[in-house]
Amino acid sequence: VLNEQVCPSFRDLIHLSWRIQDECINEFNYTSLVQQVLFHPQATHDTYAMGQEPDAADYTIRSPFPIIHLLREVDVLGAVDSGYPD
């Protein structure tokens, strides 16, 4: 969980995630091990749609505070391959 002052907008959170990807995940060769999932109070699936009519699907990536989840890729793939219906 991040302080809202660190990432006041969803775009700020995206920029921070790029930096984390570059300086932490890629730098230490964790690219195939870790995935980032972003949540933010202003999050939209289409970052270019900010300020437009909200889409109900956008609420699936919203949270009260900016959050970056780091997920182990093996766990994500295991869940996808588990055969659980959509």
Secondary structure, DSSP 8 states (H G I E B T S, - for coil): ---TTT--SHHHHHHHHHHHIIIIIITTT-TTTEEEEEE-TT--SSGGGTTS---GGGGGG--SS-EEEEEEHHHHHHHHTT----
